[in-house]
Every structure is written in C-alpha cells, then in structure tokens.
Amino acid sequence: MYLPMRQRLGEIEEAFETARLQPEAARHTAASSLQWEFASPDGKDQLQVDRLDWTDPISLNDATLIKENVQRQVWRIMLGGTAYYVKLYLRYGRWWFLKRFFRGPACLKEWRVAHYAFNKGVNCVRPVAYAISTDPGSFLDCLLVTRGLPQTSSLTEYWQRISENGASKNSPDIRRLEDALAKVLAKAHHAGITHCDLHPGNLLVETSNGQTNVYLVDLHSVKTGRPVCDRIATQNLAQLNQWFRQNATLTQRMSLLKRYLVYHATLRSSNGTAPPQSFRRWVQMLNQAVRHHAHQLLASRDRRVMRTSKYFTKLKLDDHWRGHAFLQSKRSYPSSQASNLEFTPEDWRQALTQPEAMIESLLSQSRPIKHSRSTLVCKGTIQVGPHEVAVVCKRQIRRKRLAAIWDCLRYSRCVRAWKVSFAMLHRSLPVAQPLAVLERRIGPYLADSLLITEEVKPSVNLRVFLTTILPVLEAPRRRLVTRVLMEQLQHLLRQMYRYGFVHRDLKATNILIHGMTVEDCRSVDPATLKLVLVDLDGLRLKRRSSHQDLTRAMARLSISADLSPHITQTDRARFLQDYLTRFGSGDPDWKTLWQQIQTERENRFQDHLAG
C-alpha cells in the first residue's frame, strides 16, 4: 500500500483504491502494527485510532496531499471540525535501516523538538501523537500527527495576499509581519534552536485581533541544545534571505534585520551575556553567509540533474545506451511548454528505445538544421507518453582520433551541455529546455552521444532578425524593438559573468528571440520578446570568469552586429555604457572596453565570417 514517491499521485491513489477493495482484515493489517504514543490521555479518542486507518490517509475524510517526496508524505485531514496534519515517513533508500539504527525513528526527533520549543516559549506546531510501525515488510516506518493551526497560511501565501491587496512597503501588515518574524527567530536562536531548512513554506503566519504570530513547522531538520552563536545565526538568516531577495525590497530586509537585532540584544541582556556586534558588522556577516548559502544551494541543484528524483531519472537502454531524462520542472518558463508537463521514466524508455530510429524519423520530418564534420542537428516531433513534444536533437561526431582517449576519461560534450544548461536554468538564465541526454559507451569507449532539447516556438535567431526582420521594420518600431532586445542582452551577459559562465561561441545563430516570427514581425508586442540561448557547447561554468572572457564574448557579438547596417556605432557605445553602468561598478570606462574589443576582433576573429 505504500509506494515509492517516484511514482505519481495517480498511481498512489490507484493503489490505495485497490487496497480498499481488499477484505477488512487485510486492510487494517498495517494499522494494527502501529505502536502509538499520545501527547494527552484523550489523544486516542480524538484521533479514533481504533476505527480509522491513519496509514491510509486517502480513506479518511477530506484528505488533501500537501507535500510529497521520496522520504515523506504530508496530508491534511479534517476530523470532528479540527484540522490535523499527518506526516508519513517512508522506508526509502538502500541504507535506511542504518539511519534508523543510529538515529532512531524520524518522527521521534520532530516530536521531541516540538516539546522542547514549546517549553522554551517558541511558537511551533503542536504534536498530538506519533506511531512506529512494527511490520518489517511495510514501506511505512513511522508517522507523526500534529494539530492544525486555525487561521494560518504559509509565509509565501500571506505575502502574496497582502501584496495583491496593494500593501505598501511600510504598511502596518508588513511591519507586524517583520516584528513577528524577527521575534520568533530571535527567541529560537536564544533557546538554542536552529532550523536548517528555514524557507517560507516552513513558516506559518497567524493573524487575529490585529496581531500577527509566526510559527515554525517541519521540525525534522531542527538542531537543538547547543547555543546559537552569531555566525550560525547569520547562516540561518541567510536561508530565509534567499527568498526575501526575490520578493522583498532592500529596505524591508534591512528593517527585518534591525528588528531581529533588537530582540537579539534584549534576550542577551536579560541573560547577562555580551551585547551583539554592530549593525554594519551583521550586514557584512549576513552578506558573506548569503553568498555561501546561494553557492551551496545552486551546487546542490546542479548535482541533482545526474541523479534520480521526482525531477530527473536515469535511463538504461539496450545496445549500451545510458543517459538521463527530464521528468518535471519545479517552475515554468515562458519559452518552454515542456516545463509545464510531467513525464515518467517509462515514457522516456519507450520514446528512446531505438535512438537511431528516432534520428531517422526526425530527419524524415524536416531538413537538418546543421550537418557538419562534428555535429548533426535535426528537429521534429516525438511522442513521449501522452505528450507530443517538438524537439531538437543534436548528435556529436568525433573529428579527431586522439579525442577518443580523452572521451574515455570525461563526460561527452552532450552530457556537459546537459549539465551546463540546467545550471543556467537554476540561475534563472534563459536556455532551451533540455529533455534527455544519451551516451553509448562500450566499456569506457564513447561510441555515440545525443542531446535532446525542446524546440523554442515561435522564434527566430538573432542572425535572421538582423538580416531579414530589422530592415523591413519602420524606424520608430525598429528603435523600440532594438532597445528592448539590447536591454535583455545586457542583463543576460551581466548575469552570466556574475555567476561565472563563459561562452566562447556567443554568435547570432546561437541566440533565439522567442515570441517573434518573420511573418508577424510588424505586429508583435516588443514587451513579449525574450532572448533564449541555444547550442551551449561553447558554454562553461568557471569559479571566476576573467575580463578576457568578457572581452572575447563581446567581440563575438560585435562581429554578429556587423550583419546589419541598422546597428550603428552609437548603438554599440550605448550598449557598453549601459552594461558597465550598474550599482557598485564605479565610473563607466566604456572607451577602454571598446578598444579592447577591437583588439580582440583583429587578433582572434579576423578570419571569421560575421554571425
């Protein structure tokens, strides 16, 4: 009855439905193997454990799945007019029993942390009961039941609601939220509580009688007992700041930090300890912690693309083909329809059963986009489960025999492009959505490799725009569209080199303009246009990008701009000025960069054709 979370909710519901059709005795086998512990003597009667099967939440009234992953499920249950949350801890992984042996049941930690926080006066969820499974053949290890907090919503939902109501940055609702959030964090840190997964989904906001309270939830990743020093506190605040940087202003974030320091100093002075450091020092510490946390978070997401999870899966096909496939996206992207779809591993296994036949099918649908000594690029549609997806398939062809030795010791170019594409997406940089990557290795020898990405529709590449579309636009519209695209290109380059991405082949054909075609170029709204990068073989992620890397990319773009006489010297100078003019950059020195670009063009790209 308990299924791994890699399967979709529909399959889980089908399995639960099948289980309910079984005899009553068989259905309650798992429920009878639970050892319960209640927070109060009347907890058994409140939860009706003798009559209800808490191991099968779908069988209960008004059950709603709140969250799921490969290790846990969280359900919301309505019972007697009261909301309860049941968290099911699943036996997942090859070594789960070792974790259970050394750490004990996972529900016990959250149970003890909740009681510890309650005794210290820290707002958190109230546990009602927990149960441990004694059935060795069950997928369920243990469960925890907590009482729902009435009139509460997650910090994300509450913030969105007050923002939609037109609340200003200094509105009473925001000030009360800042005060409540600062208070609960300061009290938690003073009590020795560190929430290692502090994000808005784990903070509940309660509003009643003009007062606002914040509660900590999902306490399985909380550390207790040890005093929280300033360094650990700033690291904890940095996790929450990751969300606030995208949803709150700098003034609001500074106000929250100041309120936190007020409560922090008050609690310390009442305890007789040393006063906290200055506000400027805390800002410096928080800034360093934010950068470190962002680097760790992004690195963790980058590693996830090579593993099996709810978002990705590994593929093992016949004839030595191995690879990875995309299942679903946590967020949708304007240029990708596939980011709104969900796939299963079996869908991809059936779609990629014969990679050679798939390539032949794509070639029969349209002419190859590119066919050179090193690359074959074709496009078409393939059937992936119930979805018909427009794709671009890229096949790498080895030119040098010596490269076969290096390919035995490294990932193929397709896999490297797969990894760097998702690294760009994780940093909110627009690229074509990768769907699958395959390698055919016989031992360590790389025989073949394929990269399948989603085709960006509708779109034209920048070369077509410069040579075909730009000349036919009227002068006012030409200036408007050019300005919009130049602003996006400035932002894209600035973010790329901020994160350390280096592109050695940033030419016009590798930049698509999503939302435009040759036919509707005169009527399209410039505000809907989005730049998207494709063909990322020349893209690398370095720890630190150099100024030479930037100059080389600018020189390649400058050569592509030569394709159109409508891109004037004034446009180029304004592009450099706007790129260099940003907060903290000092006085712009665009003339020096102009000369460096010209030198790079003459030395490196003098034999290259434009575009």
Residue pairs with C-beta under 8 A, 6 or more apart in sequence:
1 15
1 16
1 19
1 30
1 55
1 56
1 139
2 30
2 55
2 88
2 90
2 138
2 139
2 140
3 11
3 12
3 15
3 139
4 70
4 90
4 92
4 139
5 68
5 69
5 70
5 71
5 73
5 90
5 92
5 310
6 70
6 308
6 309
6 310
6 313
6 345
8 342
8 344
9 65
9 68
13 58
16 56
16 58
16 59
17 58
19 27
19 56
20 27
20 56
20 59
27 53
27 56
28 53
29 135
30 53
30 55
30 56
30 133
30 135
30 138
30 140
31 49
31 53
31 54
31 55
31 56
33 133
33 134
33 135
33 138
34 49
34 54
34 55
34 131
34 132
34 133
34 134
34 143
35 131
35 132
35 134
36 44
36 49
36 129
36 130
36 131
37 111
37 129
37 130
37 131
38 44
38 47
38 128
38 129
39 126
39 127
39 128
39 129
40 128
43 128
43 129
44 50
44 129
46 79
46 80
46 82
46 128
47 54
47 79
47 84
47 128
47 129
47 145
48 79
49 129
49 131
52 59
52 60
52 79
53 59
53 60
54 60
54 86
54 131
54 143
54 145
55 88
55 133
55 140
55 143
57 63
57 65
57 73
57 75
57 77
57 86
57 88
60 77
60 79
61 77
61 78
61 79
62 76
62 77
62 78
63 75
63 76
63 77
64 75
64 76
65 73
65 74
65 75
66 74
66 75
66 76
66 85
67 73
67 74
68 74
69 310
70 90
70 92
70 93
70 309
70 310
71 89
71 90
71 92
71 93
72 87
72 88
72 89
72 90
73 87
73 88
73 90
74 85
74 86
74 87
74 88
75 85
75 86
75 87
75 88
76 83
76 84
76 85
76 148
77 83
77 84
77 85
77 86
78 84
82 147
82 148
83 147
83 148
83 150
84 128
84 145
84 146
84 147
84 148
85 125
85 145
85 146
85 147
85 148
86 143
86 144
86 145
87 107
87 110
87 143
87 144
87 145
87 146
88 140
88 143
89 105
89 106
89 107
89 140
89 141
89 142
89 143
89 144
90 139
90 140
90 141
91 97
91 138
91 139
91 140
91 141
92 139
93 99
96 141
100 141
103 109
105 130
105 132
105 141
105 142
106 141
106 142
106 220
107 130
107 131
107 132
107 142
107 143
107 144
108 130
108 142
109 219
109 220
109 222
110 127
110 144
110 219
110 220
110 222
111 127
111 130
111 144
113 124
113 193
113 219
113 220
113 222
113 224
114 124
114 125
114 126
114 127
114 146
114 219
115 127
116 191
116 193
116 224
117 123
117 124
117 188
117 191
117 193
117 216
117 219
117 222
117 224
118 124
118 126
120 187
120 191
120 193
121 187
121 191
122 184
122 187
122 188
122 191
122 193
122 216
123 184
123 213
123 214
123 215
123 216
124 215
124 216
124 217
124 219
125 146
125 147
125 149
125 215
125 216
125 217
125 219
126 146
126 147
126 149
127 144
127 145
127 146
127 147
128 145
128 146
128 147
129 144
129 145
130 142
130 143
130 144
130 145
131 142
131 143
131 145
132 141
132 142
133 140
133 141
133 142
149 204
149 206
149 215
151 206
151 207
151 208
152 204
152 205
152 206
152 215
153 161
153 204
153 205
154 200
154 201
154 203
154 204
154 205
155 181
155 200
155 201
155 203
155 204
155 205
155 214
156 200
156 201
156 243
158 177
158 205
158 207
159 177
159 200
159 247
159 248
162 171
162 173
162 174
162 177
167 173
167 174
168 174
169 249
169 251
169 252
173 212
174 252
175 255
176 211
176 212
177 205
177 212
177 214
178 252
178 255
178 256
178 259
179 212
179 259
180 205
180 212
180 213
180 214
181 203
181 214
181 256
182 256
182 259
182 260
182 262
182 263
183 214
183 259
183 263
184 213
184 214
184 215
184 216
185 236
185 237
185 240
185 260
186 260
186 263
186 264
186 267
187 263
187 267
188 194
188 195
188 216
189 228
189 232
189 233
189 236
189 264
190 228
190 264
190 267
190 268
190 271
191 224
192 224
192 225
192 226
192 227
192 228
193 216
193 222
193 223
193 224
193 228
194 222
194 223
194 224
194 226
194 228
194 232
194 236
195 202
195 216
195 219
195 221
195 222
195 236
196 221
196 222
196 223
196 236
196 239
197 218
197 221
197 239
198 236
198 239
198 240
199 239
199 240
199 242
199 243
200 240
200 243
201 218
202 216
202 217
202 218
203 214
203 215
203 216
203 217
204 214
204 215
204 217
205 212
205 213
205 214
206 212
206 213
206 214
206 215
216 222
228 236
230 276
230 277
230 282
230 285
231 285
231 289
233 264
234 282
234 285
234 286
234 288
234 289
235 289
235 292
235 293
237 257
237 260
237 286
237 289
238 286
238 289
238 290
238 292
238 293
239 293
241 253
241 286
241 290
242 290
242 293
242 294
242 297
244 252
244 253
244 256
245 253
245 290
248 256
254 283
257 279
257 282
257 283
257 286
258 279
261 276
261 279
261 282
264 276
265 275
265 276
268 274
268 275
268 276
269 275
276 282
277 285
298 423
298 426
298 427
301 422
301 426
302 419
302 422
302 423
302 426
304 311
304 312
305 312
305 324
305 418
305 419
305 422
306 312
306 324
306 419
307 314
308 314
310 327
310 328
311 326
311 327
311 328
311 329
311 330
312 324
312 325
312 326
312 327
313 324
313 325
313 327
313 345
313 348
314 322
314 323
314 324
315 321
315 322
315 323
315 324
315 325
315 345
315 348
315 349
315 352
315 436
315 438
316 322
317 323
317 349
317 352
317 353
317 355
317 438
318 353
319 440
320 440
320 441
320 442
320 447
321 352
321 355
321 438
321 439
321 440
322 438
322 439
322 440
322 441
323 352
323 436
323 437
323 438
323 439
323 450
324 418
324 436
324 437
325 343
325 345
325 348
325 352
325 435
325 436
325 437
326 338
326 343
326 433
326 434
326 435
326 436
327 342
327 343
327 344
327 345
328 341
328 342
328 343
329 336
329 338
329 339
329 340
329 433
331 339
332 339
332 340
333 339
333 425
333 430
333 433
334 514
334 530
335 430
335 432
335 433
335 456
335 459
335 514
335 530
335 532
336 432
336 433
336 454
336 456
337 454
337 457
338 389
338 433
338 435
338 454
339 433
341 387
341 389
343 384
343 385
343 387
344 385
346 385
347 384
347 385
347 387
348 384
348 436
350 385
351 358
351 382
351 383
351 384
351 385
352 358
352 436
352 438
355 438
355 440
355 448
355 450
358 382
358 393
359 376
359 378
359 393
359 395
359 450
361 380
361 382
362 378
362 379
362 380
362 382
362 391
362 393
363 378
363 380
364 380
365 379
365 380
365 381
366 378
366 379
366 380
368 376
368 377
368 378
369 377
369 378
369 379
369 392
370 376
370 377
371 377
372 397
373 397
373 399
374 396
374 397
374 398
374 399
375 394
375 395
375 396
375 397
376 394
376 395
376 397
377 392
377 393
377 394
377 395
378 392
378 393
379 390
379 391
379 392
379 393
379 455
380 390
380 391
380 393
381 388
381 389
381 390
381 391
382 388
382 389
382 391
382 452
383 389
384 435
389 435
389 454
390 454
390 455
390 457
391 435
391 452
391 453
391 454
391 455
392 432
392 452
392 453
392 454
392 455
392 534
393 450
393 451
393 452
394 414
394 417
394 450
394 451
394 452
394 453
394 535
395 448
395 449
395 450
396 412
396 413
396 414
396 449
396 450
396 451
398 404
398 407
398 446
404 445
404 446
407 445
407 446
408 444
408 445
408 446
409 444
411 419
412 439
412 446
412 449
413 449
413 537
414 437
414 438
414 439
414 449
414 450
414 451
415 437
415 439
415 449
416 537
417 434
417 437
417 451
417 536
417 537
417 539
418 434
418 437
418 451
420 501
420 536
420 539
420 540
420 541
421 431
421 432
421 434
421 453
421 536
422 434
423 501
423 541
424 430
424 431
424 501
424 533
424 536
424 539
425 431
425 433
427 495
427 499
428 495
429 492
429 495
429 496
429 499
429 501
429 533
430 492
430 514
430 530
430 531
430 532
430 533
431 532
431 533
431 534
431 536
432 453
432 454
432 455
432 456
432 512
432 532
432 533
432 534
433 453
433 454
434 451
434 452
434 453
434 454
435 452
435 453
435 454
436 450
436 451
436 452
437 449
437 450
437 451
437 452
438 448
438 449
438 450
438 452
439 446
439 448
439 449
440 446
440 447
440 448
440 449
441 447
453 534
456 512
456 514
456 532
456 534
458 514
458 515
458 516
458 517
459 512
459 513
459 514
459 515
459 516
459 517
459 532
460 469
460 512
460 513
460 516
460 517
460 518
461 508
461 509
461 510
461 511
461 512
461 513
462 508
462 509
462 511
462 512
462 513
462 560
463 507
463 508
463 509
463 560
463 563
463 611
464 518
465 485
465 513
465 516
466 508
466 560
466 561
466 563
466 564
466 567
466 611
467 563
467 564
468 518
469 516
469 518
469 521
470 478
470 481
470 482
470 564
470 566
471 564
471 566
472 521
472 522
473 481
473 521
473 522
474 522
477 522
478 566
480 526
481 526
481 529
482 566
482 567
482 571
484 526
484 527
484 529
485 513
485 529
485 531
486 571
486 574
486 575
486 578
487 578
488 529
488 530
488 531
489 511
489 531
489 557
489 575
490 575
490 578
490 579
492 531
492 533
493 550
493 553
493 554
493 579
494 579
494 582
496 503
497 545
497 549
497 550
499 541
500 541
500 542
500 543
500 544
500 545
501 539
501 540
501 541
501 542
501 545
502 539
502 540
502 541
502 542
502 545
502 549
502 553
503 533
503 536
503 538
503 539
503 540
503 553
504 538
504 539
504 540
504 552
504 553
504 556
505 535
505 537
505 538
505 556
506 538
506 553
506 556
506 557
507 556
507 557
507 559
507 560
507 611
508 557
508 560
508 563
508 611
509 535
509 611
510 533
510 534
510 535
510 538
511 531
511 532
511 533
511 534
512 531
512 532
512 533
512 534
513 529
513 530
513 531
513 532
514 529
514 530
514 531
514 532
515 524
515 528
515 529
515 530
516 524
516 529
533 539
542 549
551 593
551 596
551 597
551 600
552 600
552 604
554 576
554 593
554 597
554 600
555 597
555 600
555 601
555 604
555 605
556 605
558 572
558 597
558 601
559 601
559 605
559 608
559 610
559 611
560 610
560 611
561 567
561 571
561 572
562 610
563 610
563 611
572 594
573 590
573 594
576 588
576 590
576 593
576 594
577 588
577 590
580 588
580 589
580 590
580 593
581 588
